[in-house]
Amino acid sequence: MAKRSSPSATIQQKLAILQEQRLKLEAQRDQELLRVLHKTEAHTLNLFTLTGALLEAYKVVTANPSQAEAWHYAGERFLHPKRTAKNAKPKVGDVPAQKLATAQTL
């Protein structure tokens, strides 16, 4: 007769798998961030300057969701130009014209 795992053991196994997946996703995100830093040549900035810029960006994003949306769109276009070219670009009414212009200049 085969032994059945206890519900507790099954949950622990699932938890271990999820934690491993989380670590892989975090490592993947870290690699993507490094790729962006190199692609934009931001890795050449002084560490304190780069940190200050990230802190300021975080402050702006948390205070202004529409700016976050515009930056998100700009980042998506930068990282996936072919994919975003295939998708319909937002109409001026979808994203305020000023935000769209800001996103395009980034």
N, C-alpha and C positions, 0 to 999 in steps of 0.2 A: 504494500500500500504506500502510495506517495504521501509524503508529509506536506501539509499545507502551511504556507507562511502565515504568520499571525498578521492581523491587520496593522499592528504597530510596525512590524518589520517591512511590510509592503509600503507603508507611508514613508518610512525612513529611506527606503530604496528610491522611491519617487522623488523625495526631497533631495537626495544626493544627486540624482540625474539632473534635476532642475538647477541646483547650485553649479554643477559642472557646465551646463548650458549657459548660465548667467556669466560665468567666468570667461567662456569662449566669446560671448557677445561683447563683453567689456573689452577683451583683448582686440577683437575685430574693430570696435569703435576707436580704440586708442591708435591702432594702425592707420585707420582712415583719417584721424586728426593729424597724425604725423605727415601723412601724404598731403593733406591740405596745407600744412605749414610749409612744406617744401615746394609745393606747386605755386603757392603765392609768394614764396621767398620770405615769409614772415619768420622763418627760423633764423634769419640773419639779424633780427631785432635783438636788442638787449633784453635779457630775461625780465627785468623790472618793467621795462616799457611794454612788453608783450603782456605781462601780468596785469598792469594798469589798464591796458586796452580791454582785456577780457573782463575785468571788474566793471569797467564803465559800460561795456556792452551788456553785461548781466543786469546792471542797474536800469538801463534803458529798456531792455526787453521785459523786465518784471513790472516796470511802470507803464509801458506802452505796448499793449498786445498788437496793435496794428503795425507798429514798427517791426515787431518780431515777425509778423507775417510777411512783411516786405523783405526782410533779411532772409527769411526762410526761402522765399521764392528766388531771391538772388543767389543764394547758396545752392539751391537745387539746379538752377541754370548753369552755374559754374561747374558743379561736379558732374552733372549729367546733361550736357548740352544736346546730345542727340535725342535723348528721351524727352526732354522738355520741348524740343523743336517739334516733335511728333504730336504732343498734346496741344490742345487749343490754348493759346495765350489768353490770359485774363483780359476781359474787356475793361476799358477805363472805368466803367461803373462798378466793376467787381472790386477793384483795389483803387483807392483814391489816386488821382493822377499824380499828385505830389509823391506819394509813397511808391508808385510804380516808377517814377523818374528816379527816385532815390535808389531803388533796387537795381535799376539798369546801370547806374553809375558805379555800383560796387564791384 
